[in-house]
Amino acid sequence: MPLEAFKTSDPLTLGVELELQLVSLSNLDLIDASPDMLNLLGRHPFPGNVVPEITESMIEISTGIHTDHGGLLAQLKQIRDALVTAGDLLNVGVCGGGTHPFQQWSERKIF
């Protein structure tokens, strides 16, 4: 199956996409909280896009397309604030993607 053609875009635009881990604030281990987090975030307009990632202990966020860093930074701050507010209600921390130091892959639930 051939790949879809790339969409054209204006030159010199910026956007951010991040895969984020969800951790329990009581033990800092990954927690299967993405269904609850997505439900909570879906109750109000979200300042970007948030979707599930491969496991229930991860989410993916993305910004819109920007032509200047000031607008991008402002949107990232709004996204951060929305994630922190939702995380506080769920007792869940949000941290950068990558390798979690002590999680067990076999214990993760696929979204």
C-alpha positions, 0 to 999 in steps of 0.5 A: 500500500503506497503512502499518502502524499505529504500535505504542503505547508507554509515555510518556516512553521512550527509545531510540537508533538510529545508523547507523555507518561502518566505516573502515580504521585504516590509511587512514581510508577506508570499508571493506567490513567489515560482513559480517565485523563482523556475523559477529564480533558474532554470535558472542556476545550483543550488548547491543542490536541490530546490523544491516546498513545500505545499504552494506557499509561501514556498520552500524546499532545500536539500543538497547532501550526505556528509561524512564531515561537511566541504563539507556540510557547503560549499554547504549550503553557496552556496545554501544560496548565490543562494537563497539570489541573487534570493530573491534580484531580486524578493524583497523576503526574505527567512526565516526558516520554522515553524509558521509565526507570522501573516500569515492567513492560509486561504490566502495561495495558495496550490502549 
